[in-house]
Amino acid sequence: MFYVYLLKSEVDGKYYIGQTDNVSARLARHNQGFVPATRARRPLALIGYETHPSRNEARFREYELKKSASKRKEFYRKLEK
């Protein structure tokens, strides 16, 4: 099982979308500063995630969310409920 997850910075309130096969380990790596894209925005909180059966599907969904503002906003609303 693979996941597309949504993180929110507790510093500036901005979001980060990523994909992984282990959400808790990936969140820990973000908060430990091992991910350059989020290092300056720590600490980060997990808002939620979607599950996908394959890495390819999760990667495509991540790509789709990062390229489409309307899909991204819908994803934010869905996970923040």
N, C-alpha and C positions, 0 to 999 in steps of 0.2 A: 504494500500500500504506500502511496506517495501523497504528499500534501502540498497545497498552495496556502501559504499562511500570510497573515496580516499583523504587522507590529506597529505600535504607536510609540513615538518618543515621548518620554515624560518631561523632557527639557523644552522642546519646541512644538510639540503636538503634531508633528509631521508623521506620515505613514511610510511604511516600507513593505513591499510585497516580495516574497521569495518562495522557493519550492525546495522540498527536502523529503527524505524518507524517515526522519526522526525529528519531530518538532521540538521536543524538550531539549535535546542535545544542541540543535541549531540555535534555539533561543539563548542557551547558555553561552555559546560561542559569540553570538552578537553582543551579549552583555559583558563578556570578558574582553572585548575589544579586538577580537581576531578577524572581524569583517570590516574592511576599510570603509565601505559605504555607510556604515552606521556607527563607527567608532566615536565620532564627536557628538553623537546624539543620544548617548547612553544616559540613564537606563531606558530600556525598551520593555514594553508590556505586550504580551500576546493578546490580540483582540479575538482571533479565531482562525479557523482554517477550513478548507474543503479537502475532501479525499478524492483520489484518482487511482485507477487500477494500474497505471503504468507511468514510468518516468516521462515518456514522451508526451502523454496527455497532460501531465502536470506542467511540464516545460512549455507546452503550447498555451495552456491556460495562463501561465505567468506572463508569457509574451503578449498574449491577447489583452490582458489587464493593463500592462504597462504601455501599450500602444493606443488604447481606446479610452478616452476620458469618460464616456458614458458608461461603459462596462465597469470601469474602475469605481465610479461613484455608486453604481448598483451593488458591487462587491462590498464596498465600505458599509453601505446601509444594511445589507443582509447580515454581515458579521457583527455589527455593533448592536443589533437587537438582542 
